[in-house]
């Protein structure tokens, strides 16, 4: 799955297009070393296909590569972080 990053000055989003539908995970930058994941949207047509999980994993890998931490305000991302204790190195 190809996930792209659309980033602006104060935040951005990870987006994936699958089967003609777009899913996204949005974030804001609290500081150069802190990102707040605030929303995940997956169209009904893509539910159960692992798209949200792929976006969450992409955010974690981006945080590891970029050297920042994630504050999970989004209920979906927060639930995923609880299921993946191996993400604790980047999830606050």
N, CA, C and O atoms as a Tinker XYZ file with bonds, in Angstrom:
   368  protein
     1  N      0.843000   -1.174000    0.000000    73     2
     2  CA     0.000000    0.000000    0.000000    64     1     3
     3  C      0.891000    1.241000    0.000000    63     2     4     5
     4  O      1.833000    1.349000    0.785000    81     3
     5  N      0.577000    2.153000   -0.879000    73     3     6
     6  CA     1.353000    3.384000   -0.997000    64     5     7
     7  C      0.714000    4.454000   -0.107000    63     6     8     9
     8  O     -0.454000    4.807000   -0.273000    81     7
     9  N      1.508000    4.957000    0.839000    73     7    10
    10  CA     1.026000    6.000000    1.746000    64     9    11
    11  C      1.853000    7.251000    1.500000    63    10    12    13
    12  O      3.083000    7.214000    1.510000    81    11
    13  N      1.160000    8.351000    1.280000    73    11    14
    14  CA     1.878000    9.607000    1.046000    64    13    15
    15  C      1.687000   10.530000    2.244000    63    14    16    17
    16  O      0.733000   10.405000    3.012000    81    15
    17  N      2.623000   11.454000    2.372000    73    15    18
    18  CA     2.579000   12.431000    3.453000    64    17    19
    19  C      2.354000   13.809000    2.845000    63    18    20    21
    20  O      3.159000   14.282000    2.042000    81    19
    21  N      1.258000   14.448000    3.232000    73    19    22
    22  CA     0.980000   15.826000    2.831000    64    21    23
    23  C      1.207000   16.669000    4.080000    63    22    24    25
    24  O      0.446000   16.572000    5.042000    81    23
    25  N      2.249000   17.495000    4.070000    73    23    26
    26  CA     2.597000   18.240000    5.286000    64    25    27
    27  C      2.608000   19.739000    5.038000    63    26    28    29
    28  O      3.071000   20.220000    4.004000    81    27
    29  N      2.081000   20.464000    6.024000    73    27    30
    30  CA     2.096000   21.921000    5.999000    64    29    31
    31  C      2.958000   22.433000    7.133000    63    30    32    33
    32  O      3.712000   21.669000    7.737000    81    31
    33  N      2.855000   23.707000    7.426000    73    31    34
    34  CA     3.686000   24.322000    8.451000    64    33    35
    35  C      3.378000   23.804000    9.853000    63    34    36    37
    36  O      4.290000   23.647000   10.665000    81    35
    37  N      2.112000   23.539000   10.147000    73    35    38
    38  CA     1.759000   23.160000   11.517000    64    37    39
    39  C      1.221000   21.733000   11.645000    63    38    40    41
    40  O      0.822000   21.319000   12.733000    81    39
    41  N      1.207000   20.991000   10.556000    73    39    42
    42  CA     0.714000   19.621000   10.618000    64    41    43
    43  C      0.560000   19.029000    9.240000    63    42    44    45
    44  O      1.096000   19.541000    8.257000    81    43
    45  N     -0.179000   17.946000    9.184000    73    43    46
    46  CA    -0.358000   17.307000    7.894000    64    45    47
    47  C     -1.200000   16.068000    8.013000    63    46    48    49
    48  O     -1.994000   15.915000    8.941000    81    47
    49  N     -1.009000   15.168000    7.037000    73    47    50
    50  CA    -1.767000   13.934000    7.037000    64    49    51
    51  C     -1.019000   12.858000    6.266000    63    50    52    53
    52  O     -0.238000   13.141000    5.358000    81    51
    53  N     -1.279000   11.635000    6.651000    73    51    54
    54  CA    -0.850000   10.476000    5.886000    64    53    55
    55  C     -2.086000   10.009000    5.144000    63    54    56    57
    56  O     -3.156000    9.889000    5.742000    81    55
    57  N     -1.961000    9.745000    3.864000    73    55    58
    58  CA    -3.112000    9.357000    3.062000    64    57    59
    59  C     -2.772000    8.143000    2.211000    63    58    60    61
    60  O     -1.661000    8.001000    1.699000    81    59
    61  N     -3.768000    7.273000    2.078000    73    59    62
    62  CA    -3.619000    6.084000    1.242000    64    61    63
    63  C     -4.848000    5.967000    0.349000    63    62    64    65
    64  O     -5.982000    6.077000    0.816000    81    63
    65  N     -4.612000    5.744000   -0.923000    73    63    66
    66  CA    -5.718000    5.510000   -1.838000    64    65    67
    67  C     -5.737000    4.019000   -2.171000    63    66    68    69
    68  O     -4.751000    3.458000   -2.649000    81    67
    69  N     -6.872000    3.399000   -1.908000    73    67    70
    70  CA    -7.046000    1.969000   -2.126000    64    69    71
    71  C     -8.391000    1.757000   -2.809000    63    70    72    73
    72  O     -9.420000    2.236000   -2.333000    81    71
    73  N     -8.377000    1.045000   -3.912000    73    71    74
    74  CA    -9.601000    0.711000   -4.635000    64    73    75
    75  C    -10.454000    1.946000   -4.930000    63    74    76    77
    76  O    -11.682000    1.886000   -4.871000    81    75
    77  N     -9.807000    3.050000   -5.243000    73    75    78
    78  CA   -10.510000    4.270000   -5.585000    64    77    79
    79  C    -11.043000    5.077000   -4.412000    63    78    80    81
    80  O    -11.748000    6.067000   -4.607000    81    79
    81  N    -10.708000    4.660000   -3.189000    73    79    82
    82  CA   -11.140000    5.367000   -1.982000    64    81    83
    83  C     -9.909000    5.869000   -1.235000    63    82    84    85
    84  O     -8.852000    5.241000   -1.265000    81    83
    85  N    -10.062000    7.015000   -0.563000    73    83    86
    86  CA    -8.932000    7.571000    0.182000    64    85    87
    87  C     -9.184000    7.516000    1.683000    63    86    88    89
    88  O    -10.243000    7.919000    2.164000    81    87
    89  N     -8.198000    7.014000    2.412000    73    87    90
    90  CA    -8.200000    7.002000    3.873000    64    89    91
    91  C     -7.111000    7.959000    4.335000    63    90    92    93
    92  O     -6.122000    8.173000    3.633000    81    91
    93  N     -7.299000    8.537000    5.524000    73    91    94
    94  CA    -6.294000    9.473000    6.007000    64    93    95
    95  C     -6.157000    9.424000    7.520000    63    94    96    97
    96  O     -7.071000    9.028000    8.243000    81    95
    97  N     -4.983000    9.840000    7.966000    73    95    98
    98  CA    -4.691000   10.038000    9.381000    64    97    99
    99  C     -4.069000   11.424000    9.478000    63    98   100   101
   100  O     -3.032000   11.685000    8.866000    81    99
   101  N     -4.698000   12.317000   10.245000    73    99   102
   102  CA    -4.211000   13.693000   10.334000    64   101   103
   103  C     -3.446000   13.910000   11.630000    63   102   104   105
   104  O     -3.670000   13.232000   12.632000    81   103
   105  N     -2.543000   14.870000   11.580000    73   103   106
   106  CA    -1.724000   15.183000   12.752000    64   105   107
   107  C     -1.378000   16.662000   12.766000    63   106   108   109
   108  O     -1.446000   17.354000   11.750000    81   107
   109  N     -1.005000   17.122000   13.953000    73   107   110
   110  CA    -0.483000   18.482000   14.090000    64   109   111
   111  C      0.855000   18.383000   14.806000    63   110   112   113
   112  O      1.101000   17.463000   15.585000    81   111
   113  N      1.706000   19.350000   14.522000    73   111   114
   114  CA     3.023000   19.385000   15.157000    64   113   115
   115  C      2.970000   20.311000   16.361000    63   114   116   117
   116  O      2.751000   21.514000   16.223000    81   115
   117  N      3.171000   19.740000   17.541000    73   115   118
   118  CA     3.221000   20.534000   18.759000    64   117   119
   119  C      4.602000   21.171000   18.910000    63   118   120   121
   120  O      4.736000   22.247000   19.492000    81   119
   121  N      5.617000   20.506000   18.387000    73   119   122
   122  CA     6.998000   20.988000   18.402000    64   121   123
   123  C      7.771000   20.165000   17.371000    63   122   124   125
   124  O      7.223000   19.216000   16.810000    81   123
   125  N      9.024000   20.511000   17.115000    73   123   126
   126  CA     9.788000   19.701000   16.152000    64   125   127
   127  C      9.934000   18.233000   16.567000    63   126   128   129
   128  O     10.199000   17.379000   15.720000    81   127
   129  N      9.767000   17.935000   17.843000    73   127   130
   130  CA     9.943000   16.565000   18.338000    64   129   131
   131  C      8.657000   15.938000   18.883000    63   130   132   133
   132  O      8.699000   14.902000   19.547000    81   131
   133  N      7.506000   16.577000   18.597000    73   131   134
   134  CA     6.241000   16.063000   19.122000    64   133   135
   135  C      5.110000   16.245000   18.109000    63   134   136   137
   136  O      4.848000   17.353000   17.642000    81   135
   137  N      4.443000   15.126000   17.778000    73   135   138
   138  CA     3.337000   15.127000   16.829000    64   137   139
   139  C      2.089000   14.627000   17.547000    63   138   140   141
   140  O      2.155000   13.680000   18.331000    81   139
   141  N      0.953000   15.262000   17.278000    73   139   142
   142  CA    -0.316000   14.840000   17.843000    64   141   143
   143  C     -1.159000   14.225000   16.723000    63   142   144   145
   144  O     -1.551000   14.919000   15.784000    81   143
   145  N     -1.436000   12.925000   16.825000    73   143   146
   146  CA    -2.329000   12.268000   15.871000    64   145   147
   147  C     -3.747000   12.561000   16.366000    63   146   148   149
   148  O     -4.122000   12.163000   17.469000    81   147
   149  N     -4.536000   13.266000   15.535000    73   147   150
   150  CA    -5.837000   13.713000   16.020000    64   149   151
   151  C     -7.045000   13.114000   15.313000    63   150   152   153
   152  O     -8.167000   13.261000   15.799000    81   151
   153  N     -6.853000   12.446000   14.187000    73   151   154
   154  CA    -8.025000   11.925000   13.472000    64   153   155
   155  C     -7.605000   10.849000   12.474000    63   154   156   157
   156  O     -6.566000   10.955000   11.822000    81   155
   157  N     -8.425000    9.824000   12.373000    73   155   158
   158  CA    -8.260000    8.804000   11.336000    64   157   159
   159  C     -9.608000    8.617000   10.659000    63   158   160   161
   160  O    -10.632000    8.471000   11.326000    81   159
   161  N     -9.602000    8.622000    9.338000    73   159   162
   162  CA   -10.833000    8.418000    8.568000    64   161   163
   163  C    -10.588000    7.344000    7.519000    63   162   164   165
   164  O     -9.717000    7.471000    6.658000    81   163
   165  N    -11.382000    6.283000    7.616000    73   163   166
   166  CA   -11.316000    5.190000    6.642000    64   165   167
   167  C    -12.728000    4.997000    6.093000    63   166   168   169
   168  O    -13.652000    4.719000    6.857000    81   167
   169  N    -12.906000    5.142000    4.782000    73   167   170
   170  CA   -14.244000    4.952000    4.203000    64   169   171
   171  C    -14.782000    3.548000    4.483000    63   170   172   173
   172  O    -14.018000    2.589000    4.598000    81   171
   173  N    -16.090000    3.445000    4.590000    73   171   174
   174  CA   -16.723000    2.144000    4.851000    64   173   175
   175  C    -16.276000    1.071000    3.862000    63   174   176   177
   176  O    -16.134000   -0.094000    4.234000    81   175
   177  N    -16.056000    1.452000    2.621000    73   175   178
   178  CA   -15.648000    0.479000    1.593000    64   177   179
   179  C    -14.292000   -0.153000    1.895000    63   178   180   181
   180  O    -13.972000   -1.215000    1.362000    81   179
   181  N    -13.495000    0.490000    2.747000    73   179   182
   182  CA   -12.157000   -0.027000    3.054000    64   181   183
   183  C    -12.065000   -0.647000    4.445000    63   182   184   185
   184  O    -11.009000   -1.150000    4.828000    81   183
   185  N    -13.135000   -0.616000    5.187000    73   183   186
   186  CA   -13.100000   -1.166000    6.552000    64   185   187
   187  C    -12.787000   -2.656000    6.522000    63   186   188   189
   188  O    -13.273000   -3.397000    5.668000    81   187
   189  N    -11.956000   -3.076000    7.484000    73   187   190
   190  CA   -11.581000   -4.475000    7.590000    64   189   191
   191  C    -10.473000   -4.904000    6.651000    63   190   192   193
   192  O    -10.147000   -6.089000    6.576000    81   191
   193  N     -9.891000   -3.956000    5.934000    73   191   194
   194  CA    -8.830000   -4.288000    4.969000    64   193   195
   195  C     -7.441000   -3.887000    5.463000    63   194   196   197
   196  O     -6.467000   -3.997000    4.719000    81   195
   197  N     -7.340000   -3.422000    6.713000    73   195   198
   198  CA    -6.034000   -3.092000    7.284000    64   197   199
   199  C     -5.488000   -1.737000    6.894000    63   198   200   201
   200  O     -4.313000   -1.455000    7.124000    81   199
   201  N     -6.319000   -0.895000    6.310000    73   199   202
   202  CA    -5.843000    0.412000    5.850000    64   201   203
   203  C     -5.531000    1.323000    7.035000    63   202   204   205
   204  O     -4.487000    1.975000    7.058000    81   203
   205  N     -6.428000    1.372000    8.015000    73   203   206
   206  CA    -6.167000    2.186000    9.205000    64   205   207
   207  C     -4.925000    1.718000    9.940000    63   206   208   209
   208  O     -4.116000    2.533000   10.383000    81   207
   209  N     -4.772000    0.409000   10.072000    73   207   210
   210  CA    -3.583000   -0.153000   10.721000    64   209   211
   211  C     -2.318000    0.231000    9.954000    63   210   212   213
   212  O     -1.301000    0.555000   10.566000    81   211
   213  N     -2.372000    0.198000    8.631000    73   211   214
   214  CA    -1.215000    0.577000    7.822000    64   213   215
   215  C     -0.862000    2.049000    8.024000    63   214   216   217
   216  O      0.317000    2.401000    8.086000    81   215
   217  N     -1.873000    2.908000    8.127000    73   215   218
   218  CA    -1.617000    4.331000    8.382000    64   217   219
   219  C     -0.975000    4.522000    9.755000    63   218   220   221
   220  O     -0.040000    5.308000    9.901000    81   219
   221  N     -1.477000    3.803000   10.760000    73   219   222
   222  CA    -0.915000    3.907000   12.108000    64   221   223
   223  C      0.537000    3.446000   12.134000    63   222   224   225
   224  O      1.392000    4.110000   12.720000    81   223
   225  N      0.812000    2.322000   11.509000    73   223   226
   226  CA     2.189000    1.821000   11.462000    64   225   227
   227  C      3.095000    2.795000   10.718000    63   226   228   229
   228  O      4.245000    2.996000   11.110000    81   227
   229  N      2.588000    3.397000    9.653000    73   227   230
   230  CA     3.368000    4.384000    8.907000    64   229   231
   231  C      3.715000    5.569000    9.807000    63   230   232   233
   232  O      4.843000    6.061000    9.773000    81   231
   233  N      2.757000    6.031000   10.611000    73   231   234
   234  CA     3.011000    7.143000   11.531000    64   233   235
   235  C      4.089000    6.773000   12.551000    63   234   236   237
   236  O      4.954000    7.589000   12.869000    81   235
   237  N      4.034000    5.558000   13.055000    73   235   238
   238  CA     5.039000    5.099000   14.029000    64   237   239
   239  C      6.418000    5.034000   13.379000    63   238   240   241
   240  O      7.406000    5.478000   13.964000    81   239
   241  N      6.482000    4.485000   12.183000    73   239   242
   242  CA     7.775000    4.396000   11.491000    64   241   243
   243  C      8.325000    5.782000   11.152000    63   242   244   245
   244  O      9.533000    6.004000   11.228000    81   243
   245  N      7.446000    6.711000   10.780000    73   243   246
   246  CA     7.881000    8.083000   10.501000    64   245   247
   247  C      8.430000    8.735000   11.763000    63   246   248   249
   248  O      9.417000    9.467000   11.707000    81   247
   249  N      7.790000    8.470000   12.905000    73   247   250
   250  CA     8.269000    9.029000   14.173000    64   249   251
   251  C      9.638000    8.450000   14.530000    63   250   252   253
   252  O     10.521000    9.176000   14.986000    81   251
   253  N      9.811000    7.176000   14.328000    73   251   254
   254  CA    11.112000    6.557000   14.620000    64   253   255
   255  C     12.194000    7.140000   13.720000    63   254   256   257
   256  O     13.281000    7.478000   14.189000    81   255
   257  N     11.905000    7.256000   12.457000    73   255   258
   258  CA    12.877000    7.798000   11.501000    64   257   259
   259  C     13.174000    9.263000   11.796000    63   258   260   261
   260  O     14.327000    9.689000   11.741000    81   259
   261  N     12.131000   10.035000   12.110000    73   259   262
   262  CA    12.280000   11.470000   12.343000    64   261   263
   263  C     12.739000   11.843000   13.738000    63   262   264   265
   264  O     13.109000   12.991000   13.984000    81   263
   265  N     12.719000   10.878000   14.660000    73   263   266
   266  CA    13.171000   11.139000   16.015000    64   265   267
   267  C     12.183000   11.948000   16.847000    63   266   268   269
   268  O     12.593000   12.737000   17.698000    81   267
   269  N     10.877000   11.759000   16.609000    73   267   270
   270  CA     9.892000   12.476000   17.408000    64   269   271
   271  C      8.961000   11.499000   18.110000    63   270   272   273
   272  O      8.957000   10.303000   17.819000    81   271
   273  N      8.182000   12.024000   19.027000    73   271   274
   274  CA     7.198000   11.258000   19.792000    64   273   275
   275  C      5.800000   11.590000   19.293000    63   274   276   277
   276  O      5.581000   12.632000   18.675000    81   275
   277  N      4.856000   10.691000   19.566000    73   275   278
   278  CA     3.467000   10.846000   19.160000    64   277   279
   279  C      2.580000   10.906000   20.397000    63   278   280   281
   280  O      2.701000   10.080000   21.301000    81   279
   281  N      1.689000   11.894000   20.426000    73   279   282
   282  CA     0.614000   11.935000   21.414000    64   281   283
   283  C     -0.647000   11.478000   20.677000    63   282   284   285
   284  O     -1.065000   12.131000   19.721000    81   283
   285  N     -1.259000   10.372000   21.102000    73   283   286
   286  CA    -2.435000    9.855000   20.398000    64   285   287
   287  C     -3.745000   10.430000   20.952000    63   286   288   289
   288  O     -4.243000    9.955000   21.973000    81   287
   289  N     -4.299000   11.438000   20.295000    73   287   290
   290  CA    -5.618000   11.946000   20.665000    64   289   291
   291  C     -6.726000   11.221000   19.909000    63   290   292   293
   292  O     -7.855000   11.130000   20.391000    81   291
   293  N     -6.408000   10.715000   18.747000    73   291   294
   294  CA    -7.372000    9.977000   17.923000    64   293   295
   295  C     -7.711000    8.651000   18.614000    63   294   296   297
   296  O     -6.806000    7.887000   18.949000    81   295
   297  N     -9.004000    8.367000   18.833000    73   295   298
   298  CA    -9.378000    7.109000   19.490000    64   297   299
   299  C     -8.882000    5.860000   18.761000    63   298   300   301
   300  O     -8.482000    4.889000   19.403000    81   299
   301  N     -8.904000    5.876000   17.434000    73   299   302
   302  CA    -8.424000    4.716000   16.683000    64   301   303
   303  C     -6.931000    4.505000   16.925000    63   302   304   305
   304  O     -6.498000    3.392000   17.226000    81   303
   305  N     -6.145000    5.576000   16.794000    73   303   306
   306  CA    -4.703000    5.423000   16.984000    64   305   307
   307  C     -4.389000    5.032000   18.424000    63   306   308   309
   308  O     -3.504000    4.212000   18.666000    81   307
   309  N     -5.102000    5.611000   19.369000    73   307   310
   310  CA    -4.884000    5.278000   20.783000    64   309   311
   311  C     -5.139000    3.794000   21.023000    63   310   312   313
   312  O     -4.371000    3.138000   21.725000    81   311
   313  N     -6.214000    3.262000   20.443000    73   311   314
   314  CA    -6.518000    1.841000   20.587000    64   313   315
   315  C     -5.438000    0.972000   19.951000    63   314   316   317
   316  O     -5.060000   -0.060000   20.505000    81   315
   317  N     -4.944000    1.388000   18.795000    73   315   318
   318  CA    -3.874000    0.631000   18.131000    64   317   319
   319  C     -2.601000    0.641000   18.978000    63   318   320   321
   320  O     -1.918000   -0.376000   19.098000    81   319
   321  N     -2.293000    1.788000   19.558000    73   319   322
   322  CA    -1.087000    1.896000   20.392000    64   321   323
   323  C     -1.189000    0.982000   21.612000    63   322   324   325
   324  O     -0.183000    0.420000   22.045000    81   323
   325  N     -2.374000    0.828000   22.165000    73   323   326
   326  CA    -2.559000   -0.067000   23.310000    64   325   327
   327  C     -2.383000   -1.522000   22.908000    63   326   328   329
   328  O     -1.962000   -2.347000   23.720000    81   327
   329  N     -2.700000   -1.839000   21.669000    73   327   330
   330  CA    -2.536000   -3.212000   21.170000    64   329   331
   331  C     -1.099000   -3.518000   20.761000    63   330   332   333
   332  O     -0.735000   -4.680000   20.577000    81   331
   333  N     -0.292000   -2.483000   20.619000    73   331   334
   334  CA     1.089000   -2.656000   20.145000    64   333   335
   335  C      2.078000   -2.056000   21.139000    63   334   336   337
   336  O      2.549000   -0.935000   20.946000    81   335
   337  N      2.393000   -2.793000   22.195000    73   335   338
   338  CA     3.338000   -2.270000   23.188000    64   337   339
   339  C      4.722000   -1.979000   22.602000    63   338   340   341
   340  O      5.495000   -1.213000   23.178000    81   339
   341  N      5.027000   -2.584000   21.470000    73   339   342
   342  CA     6.325000   -2.331000   20.816000    64   341   343
   343  C      6.410000   -0.913000   20.248000    63   342   344   345
   344  O      7.480000   -0.501000   19.799000    81   343
   345  N      5.323000   -0.170000   20.256000    73   343   346
   346  CA     5.328000    1.215000   19.793000    64   345   347
   347  C      5.662000    2.192000   20.921000    63   346   348   349
   348  O      5.779000    3.392000   20.673000    81   347
   349  N      5.816000    1.709000   22.141000    73   347   350
   350  CA     6.016000    2.591000   23.295000    64   349   351
   351  C      7.243000    3.494000   23.174000    63   350   352   353
   352  O      7.334000    4.514000   23.857000    81   351
   353  N      8.174000    3.125000   22.317000    73   351   354
   354  CA     9.360000    3.967000   22.156000    64   353   355
   355  C      9.022000    5.312000   21.541000    63   354   356   357
   356  O      9.777000    6.270000   21.708000    81   355
   357  N      7.891000    5.406000   20.825000    73   355   358
   358  CA     7.513000    6.680000   20.193000    64   357   359
   359  C      6.149000    7.213000   20.610000    63   358   360   361
   360  O      5.840000    8.375000   20.345000    81   359
   361  N      5.324000    6.388000   21.257000    73   359   362
   362  CA     3.980000    6.830000   21.640000    64   361   363
   363  C      3.982000    7.251000   23.104000    63   362   364   365
   364  O      4.350000    6.470000   23.981000    81   363
   365  N      3.567000    8.493000   23.364000    73   363   366
   366  CA     3.482000    9.004000   24.741000    64   365   367
   367  C      2.157000    8.622000   25.366000    63   366   368
   368  O      1.898000    8.961000   26.521000    81   367
